[in-house]
Amino acid sequence: MSTGSYFERIEEHRYKPTPHVSGAWDPDEMHFSPLGGLVVHALDRHLADRPASGLTLSRISFDILGRLALDECEIRIETIRPGRTIELLEAVALIGGRPVVRARAWLLADGDTTAVADGASDRLTPPDALDSWPLTSVWPGGYIASLDVRPLAPPRPGRTTAWISTDLDLVAGEPVGALASYVALVDTANGIAVRRPPTAWMFPNVDLTIHLHRRPEGRWTGLDTTVVFGPTGQGVTSTVLHDIAGAVGHAQQILTLRPQPS
């Protein structure tokens, strides 16, 4: 894999994408996955500038509002619902002054619930025991080329479980938290279990919602993914999220389905 980063900071709230961010549907657009991680990184920096609150980011929902041009972006953050035990933040990513992604993050109070923790999915086979799979055989783009993808079994239409990692930094020359690095790979889920070849059908997601019951750790993002295509032009990609220690939550993506132009 290449070395480098997905983004470079150019001002306090502005970032420049590198060619490693280029998309799978269009190389002149950003792949949403690293941009999603960048939004979480911006939220982390925003929270680090405040007194510690004892709150943990537990759900984040991204709405993709339009074309993600491979160009400089700005991220703005505001508090929608302040609180001591529950708080809602909103982050907006802008390209060319136009909002292209709107994200809302719920922060919930931390507490010791070890005694009742239960119900998570079993651990996945660790990535060190698995072989890499070239996702570039399915998708083009700089982002896809930057990944190390290790499926637990041969990928099937609509069903794949795989580990995803990268050697690239999210932002050049600055520390990035484990959650931002983890989220930066989650949107890949819609590309690992394709039901139809992307040369014949388009099925981009217009959102991504992540719910976490535990904070992920480590450099590997585990995706246990199922894709359903419905009969009226919509689909859903559903993923149980893992780190090396086990399941950490769930992700959902709504898809718009349409055949590629002849």
C-alpha positions, 0 to 999 in steps of 0.5 A: 500500500501507499504511504501518505495521508488522505487529507492535508490541513491548510487552515484551522477548519479547512482541509485539502484531499490527496489523490488517495481520497478519489472515489470509486464511482468517479475518480474526480470525486471524494470517496465518502469514507475518509471524509466521514473520518475527517468529520469525526476528527474535527468533532474530536478537536472541537471537544478537546478544546472544551473542559472534559464532560464525561460524554462519549460519541455514541451515534453519528449520522451522516447525510450526503447532500450532493457531489463530493468534488475532490477539492478543499473542504471546510468543516463547521461545528455547532451544539444543537442540544447542550446537556450534562448527560446527553448532548447533540452536535452538528458538523457540516462539511462544505466544498466551494462554500456549499454544504455537501455533508451534514452530520449529527452526533449524539454524545452520551454520559459514560458510566460503569455498566460492566456488570450488565454488558452482554449481547454483542456478536462473537469475535471475528477471526483475527486479520493476521490469520487471513489473506488480503483480497484486492478490492481493486478488482471490483472498484477503481479509485485512489481510496480503494487502492489504499486499503488492505482488505481481508475477508473471512471467506470468499466474498459473495453477492450481498454478503461479506465479512472482512477486515479493512485497514490502511497505512495512510494517515487521515490527516498529514502530520497530526495525531488522529483519535482511534474513533476517527481512524475507525470511522474513516473506513466504515463506508467501505461496507457498501463496496465489499458485498456488491449484489451486482457489478458496479459496471452494470448497476449504480447503488450509491448510499446517500447516508451512513448511520453508526451506532456504537455500544463500545468505543472501537480500538486498534487499526482494523475495522471489521465489517460483517455486511449484508446488502439487500436490494428492494423491488422499487429502486432502494436498497440497504447495506447493514453492517455489524461493526467489529474491532479485534476485541469483538463487536462495537456497534452497527452501521446502516446505509440507504442505497439508491439503485439504478442501471448504468447508462447503456 
